[in-house]
Amino acid sequence: MNYATYVGITGIGSAVPDKVITNDDLSKIVDTSDEWIRTRTGIRERRIVEDDIATSDLCTEAAEKALKDAKVDPKDIDLIIVATVTPDMAFPSTACIVQKNLGAINAAAFDMSVGCSGFLYGLATGINFIKTGAYEKVLVIGSEVLSKIMDWKDRTTCVLFGDGAGACVLERCEEGLGILSYKLGADGKNGHFLTQPAGGSRMPASIETVNNRLHYIHMDGREVFKFAVRAMEKASVEALKEVNMELGDIDFLIPHQANIRIINSAAKRLKVPKDRVYVNLDRYGNMSSASIPVALDEAYREGLIKKGDNILMVAFGAGLTWASVILKWAK
């Protein structure tokens, strides 16, 4: 991609609930244990929203922090993209609710449903609106309240997920910095491995769908695991090739936080040392589209990444989908 305009992240922020649910807490409601969860996933605890909190609330908090970090007034935002599979409601979009909350009266707004790959899909979409000259400032948010679509009787899924949100402001940046390349992909024929079956037009809500617990997350963990390891390597290598970079050029890897074995496998395949891989999975679990922006925000706040660093972000998710972004940090 040889663009005349360089687009980077000029502001970033995140939001996670205060309520912590540990593995020991879960062992009191399902047949599991701290040892079982930790050895299989790497997760020790996760954050869960209170009953009166929705996705848009976390979005708004993260967005306000990102706007403050970028020193951008909400009225100057041209577009809001919210990546989520747990919208406040089917419509209006969560992005429109966030627009109202922020007072971003001049912004267009829409949601995208790409599962855990959503934030990276949002970045790829947002930069192109800027590169075409259509917009100057785009707010991209990844946010989920997965606790509200989890089956708390299913130990194979309820131990995995948590709630959170991450947001960033995209603007033109210094030449040579910003988002250098991205790769997006999908494999719809295997979408049945990770679904929320009911609630849409195919299977509208009914007494039967509720009784059969079809409004919760359903996942074939073994198949998703196999897909994830392959997809993350493929997406990463293709994004590097796009800009003639080598694996050794990557200063920091921020992978989707789904499972420590997947992260370790991806890091090994990509030859990235463990001290250059950001992991917060143990504290938050899998926050889907919020995982990468929350991790990126934390890595930045902790001083682990600096201006000019090459950052590789890579994710996989429902769809099935995958995405990677190579970013030369511009802040």
C-alpha positions as CSV (number, residue, x, y, z in Angstrom):
1,M,0.0,0.0,0.0
2,N,1.7,3.2,-1.2
3,Y,-0.4,6.0,0.1
4,A,0.4,9.6,0.0
5,T,-1.4,10.1,3.3
6,Y,-0.3,8.5,6.6
7,V,-2.9,7.7,9.2
8,G,-2.1,6.9,12.8
9,I,-3.5,6.6,16.3
10,T,-3.4,10.0,18.0
11,G,-5.4,9.1,21.1
12,I,-6.2,5.9,22.9
13,G,-8.3,4.9,25.9
14,S,-9.9,1.9,27.5
15,A,-12.6,1.0,30.1
16,V,-13.1,-2.2,32.1
17,P,-15.7,-2.8,34.8
18,D,-14.7,-2.7,38.5
19,K,-16.3,-6.1,39.3
20,V,-13.8,-8.9,39.3
21,I,-14.9,-12.6,38.9
22,T,-12.1,-15.0,39.8
23,N,-11.7,-18.6,38.8
24,D,-12.6,-19.6,42.4
25,D,-15.8,-17.6,42.1
26,L,-16.7,-19.6,39.0
27,S,-16.0,-22.9,40.7
28,K,-18.9,-22.1,43.0
29,I,-21.4,-22.0,40.1
30,V,-20.1,-24.6,37.6
31,D,-18.0,-27.7,37.8
32,T,-14.6,-26.2,37.3
33,S,-11.5,-25.1,39.3
34,D,-8.9,-22.4,39.3
35,E,-6.3,-25.0,38.2
36,W,-8.4,-26.4,35.4
37,I,-9.0,-22.9,33.9
38,R,-5.5,-21.6,34.3
39,T,-3.7,-24.6,32.8
40,R,-6.1,-24.7,29.8
41,T,-6.5,-21.0,29.1
42,G,-4.1,-18.8,31.2
43,I,-7.1,-16.9,32.6
44,R,-7.2,-16.1,36.4
45,E,-10.0,-13.6,36.5
46,R,-12.2,-11.4,34.3
47,R,-14.2,-8.2,34.6
48,I,-18.0,-8.3,34.5
49,V,-20.4,-5.3,34.2
50,E,-23.2,-4.6,36.7
51,D,-26.7,-5.4,35.5
52,D,-27.5,-1.7,34.5
53,I,-24.4,-1.3,32.3
54,A,-24.6,-1.8,28.5
55,T,-22.0,-1.9,25.7
56,S,-22.5,1.8,24.9
57,D,-21.6,2.8,28.5
58,L,-18.2,1.2,28.2
59,C,-17.8,2.6,24.7
60,T,-18.5,6.1,25.9
61,E,-16.0,5.9,28.8
62,A,-13.2,4.5,26.6
63,A,-14.0,7.1,23.9
64,E,-13.9,10.0,26.3
65,K,-10.4,8.9,27.4
66,A,-9.2,8.5,23.8
67,L,-10.5,12.0,22.8
68,K,-8.9,13.6,25.8
69,D,-5.6,11.8,24.9
70,A,-5.8,13.1,21.3
71,K,-6.9,16.6,22.5
72,V,-9.8,16.3,20.1
73,D,-13.3,17.9,20.7
74,P,-16.2,15.4,20.1
75,K,-17.7,17.9,17.7
76,D,-14.7,17.5,15.5
77,I,-15.1,13.7,15.0
78,D,-16.3,12.9,11.5
79,L,-17.1,9.2,12.0
80,I,-17.7,6.7,14.8
81,I,-17.2,3.0,14.2
82,V,-18.2,0.6,17.0
83,A,-17.1,-3.1,16.6
84,T,-19.3,-5.3,18.8
85,V,-21.3,-8.5,18.9
86,T,-23.2,-7.3,22.0
87,P,-24.9,-4.1,20.9
88,D,-27.3,-2.4,23.2
89,M,-30.1,-3.4,20.9
90,A,-30.6,-4.4,17.3
91,F,-31.2,-0.8,16.3
92,P,-30.4,2.0,16.6
93,S,-26.7,1.2,16.4
94,T,-24.5,1.4,19.4
95,A,-22.4,3.9,17.5
96,C,-25.4,6.2,17.3
97,I,-25.9,5.9,21.1
98,V,-22.3,6.7,21.7
99,Q,-22.5,9.7,19.3
100,K,-25.3,11.0,21.5
101,N,-23.4,10.4,24.7
102,L,-20.3,12.1,23.5
103,G,-22.1,15.0,21.8
104,A,-20.3,14.2,18.6
105,I,-23.0,15.9,16.6
106,N,-21.1,16.1,13.3
107,A,-20.2,12.4,13.2
108,A,-21.6,9.7,11.0
109,A,-21.9,6.4,13.0
110,F,-22.3,2.7,12.4
111,D,-21.6,-0.7,14.0
112,M,-19.7,-3.7,12.6
113,S,-20.1,-7.3,13.7
114,V,-16.9,-9.2,13.2
115,G,-16.4,-10.9,16.5
116,C,-13.0,-10.7,18.0
117,S,-11.5,-9.3,14.8
118,G,-13.7,-6.3,15.0
119,F,-11.4,-3.7,16.2
120,L,-8.8,-4.4,13.5
121,Y,-11.5,-4.4,10.9
122,G,-12.6,-1.0,12.3
123,L,-9.1,0.4,12.0
124,A,-8.8,-0.8,8.4
125,T,-12.1,0.8,7.6
126,G,-11.4,4.1,9.4
127,I,-8.0,4.7,7.8
128,N,-9.5,4.4,4.4
129,F,-12.1,7.0,5.1
130,I,-9.2,9.4,5.9
131,K,-7.0,8.3,3.1
132,T,-9.7,9.0,0.5
133,G,-10.1,12.5,1.9
134,A,-13.7,11.9,3.0
135,Y,-13.0,12.5,6.7
136,E,-10.2,13.8,8.9
137,K,-10.9,12.3,12.4
138,V,-12.4,8.9,13.0
139,L,-13.2,7.3,16.3
140,V,-12.8,3.5,16.4
141,I,-14.1,1.5,19.4
142,G,-14.1,-2.2,20.2
143,S,-16.5,-3.0,23.1
144,E,-18.3,-6.0,24.5
145,V,-20.5,-7.1,27.4
146,L,-20.2,-10.8,26.7
147,S,-21.3,-11.6,30.2
148,K,-24.9,-10.9,29.1
149,I,-24.8,-13.6,26.3
150,M,-22.9,-16.2,28.3
151,D,-24.5,-19.4,29.5
152,W,-23.4,-19.5,33.1
153,K,-24.2,-23.2,33.2
154,D,-21.7,-24.1,30.4
155,R,-18.2,-24.4,31.9
156,T,-16.6,-24.6,28.4
157,T,-17.6,-21.0,27.6
158,C,-18.4,-19.1,30.8
159,V,-14.8,-19.3,32.0
160,L,-13.4,-17.7,28.9
161,F,-15.0,-14.3,28.4
162,G,-15.0,-10.9,30.1
163,D,-16.3,-7.3,29.5
164,G,-14.5,-4.2,28.4
165,A,-13.9,-1.5,25.8
166,G,-11.0,0.2,24.0
167,A,-11.1,3.2,21.7
168,C,-8.7,5.1,19.5
169,V,-8.7,8.3,17.5
170,L,-7.4,8.1,13.9
171,E,-5.9,11.2,12.2
172,R,-3.3,12.0,9.6
173,C,0.2,11.7,11.1
174,E,3.8,12.2,10.3
175,E,5.1,10.7,7.1
176,G,6.3,7.1,7.5
177,L,4.4,6.5,10.7
178,G,0.9,5.2,11.4
179,I,-0.8,2.2,10.0
180,L,1.5,0.6,7.4
181,S,-0.6,-2.4,6.2
182,Y,-3.5,-4.6,7.1
183,K,-4.9,-8.0,6.0
184,L,-8.6,-9.0,6.5
185,G,-10.1,-12.4,5.9
186,A,-13.1,-14.6,6.4
187,D,-14.1,-18.2,6.2
188,G,-17.9,-18.2,6.3
189,K,-18.3,-21.9,5.6
190,N,-17.0,-22.6,9.2
191,G,-18.9,-19.9,10.9
192,H,-21.0,-22.5,12.7
193,F,-18.1,-23.2,15.0
194,L,-18.8,-20.0,17.0
195,T,-22.3,-18.6,17.1
196,Q,-25.2,-17.0,19.0
197,P,-27.9,-19.0,17.2
198,A,-31.1,-17.2,18.2
199,G,-32.3,-13.6,18.2
200,G,-32.0,-12.8,14.5
201,S,-34.3,-13.2,11.6
202,R,-33.3,-16.9,11.1
203,M,-34.4,-17.8,14.5
204,P,-36.4,-15.1,16.2
205,A,-36.8,-15.1,20.0
206,S,-39.5,-17.5,21.2
207,I,-40.2,-19.6,24.3
208,E,-38.5,-22.5,22.6
209,T,-35.3,-20.6,21.8
210,V,-35.1,-19.3,25.4
211,N,-35.8,-22.7,26.9
212,N,-33.2,-24.3,24.6
213,R,-30.6,-21.7,25.6
214,L,-30.0,-20.6,22.1
215,H,-29.4,-16.9,22.9
216,Y,-26.1,-17.7,24.5
217,I,-22.6,-18.2,22.9
218,H,-22.1,-21.6,21.4
219,M,-18.6,-22.7,20.5
220,D,-16.7,-25.7,19.2
221,G,-13.5,-24.9,21.1
222,R,-11.3,-27.5,19.5
223,E,-12.1,-26.3,16.0
224,V,-11.8,-22.6,16.8
225,F,-8.4,-23.3,18.4
226,K,-7.1,-25.0,15.3
227,F,-8.4,-22.2,13.1
228,A,-6.9,-19.5,15.3
229,V,-3.3,-20.8,15.2
230,R,-3.3,-21.0,11.4
231,A,-5.2,-17.8,10.8
232,M,-3.0,-15.6,13.1
233,E,0.2,-16.7,11.4
234,K,-1.2,-16.4,7.9
235,A,-2.6,-12.9,8.5
236,S,0.6,-11.7,10.2
237,V,2.9,-12.9,7.4
238,E,0.7,-11.5,4.7
239,A,0.7,-8.0,6.4
240,L,4.4,-8.1,6.7
241,K,4.9,-9.1,3.1
242,E,2.7,-6.2,2.0
243,V,5.3,-3.7,3.2
244,N,8.4,-5.8,2.6
245,M,9.0,-6.3,6.4
246,E,10.6,-9.3,8.1
247,L,9.5,-10.9,11.3
248,G,12.6,-9.5,13.0
249,D,11.4,-6.0,12.2
250,I,8.5,-6.3,14.7
251,D,9.2,-4.6,18.0
252,F,6.0,-5.6,19.7
253,L,3.2,-8.2,19.2
254,I,-0.3,-7.5,20.5
255,P,-2.4,-10.6,19.8
256,H,-6.0,-11.2,20.5
257,Q,-6.3,-12.3,24.1
258,A,-8.2,-15.6,23.8
259,N,-6.0,-18.4,25.1
260,I,-2.5,-18.4,26.4
261,R,-1.7,-21.5,24.3
262,I,-2.8,-19.8,21.1
263,I,-0.8,-16.7,22.0
264,N,2.4,-18.7,22.8
265,S,2.0,-20.8,19.6
266,A,1.5,-17.6,17.5
267,A,4.6,-15.9,19.1
268,K,6.7,-19.0,18.5
269,R,5.6,-19.3,14.8
270,L,6.3,-15.6,14.3
271,K,9.6,-15.8,16.2
272,V,8.7,-13.0,18.5
273,P,10.4,-13.3,22.0
274,K,8.0,-13.5,24.9
275,D,9.2,-10.2,26.3
276,R,7.9,-8.5,23.2
277,V,4.4,-10.0,23.4
278,Y,1.8,-8.2,25.5
279,V,-0.5,-10.5,27.5
280,N,-3.3,-9.3,29.9
281,L,-5.4,-12.4,29.3
282,D,-4.9,-13.5,32.9
283,R,-6.6,-10.4,34.2
284,Y,-9.4,-9.9,31.7
285,G,-10.1,-13.1,29.9
286,N,-11.3,-12.9,26.3
287,M,-13.0,-9.5,25.7
288,S,-13.6,-10.1,22.0
289,S,-13.3,-6.9,20.0
290,A,-12.1,-5.0,23.1
291,S,-9.1,-7.3,23.7
292,I,-6.6,-5.7,21.4
293,P,-7.4,-2.0,22.0
294,V,-7.3,-2.5,25.8
295,A,-4.0,-4.3,25.5
296,L,-2.6,-1.6,23.2
297,D,-3.7,1.1,25.6
298,E,-2.1,-0.7,28.6
299,A,1.1,-1.3,26.7
300,Y,1.3,2.4,25.8
301,R,0.5,3.6,29.4
302,E,3.2,1.2,30.8
303,G,5.8,2.7,28.5
304,L,6.4,-0.5,26.6
305,I,5.9,1.1,23.2
306,K,7.4,4.3,21.9
307,K,7.3,6.5,18.8
308,G,8.6,4.6,15.8
309,D,8.1,1.1,17.2
310,N,6.7,-1.4,14.7
311,I,3.6,-3.1,16.3
312,L,1.9,-6.2,14.9
313,M,-1.7,-6.7,16.0
314,V,-3.5,-9.9,15.0
315,A,-6.8,-11.4,15.8
316,F,-9.3,-14.1,14.9
317,G,-13.0,-14.2,15.6
318,A,-16.6,-15.3,14.8
319,G,-17.5,-15.5,11.1
320,L,-15.0,-17.1,11.0
321,T,-12.8,-14.0,10.5
322,W,-9.2,-12.9,10.9
323,A,-7.3,-9.6,10.7
324,S,-3.8,-8.2,11.2
325,V,-2.5,-4.6,11.3
326,I,1.1,-3.4,11.2
327,L,1.4,-0.1,12.9
328,K,4.4,2.2,13.4
329,W,3.5,4.0,16.6
330,A,3.0,7.7,16.0
331,K,2.6,9.1,19.5
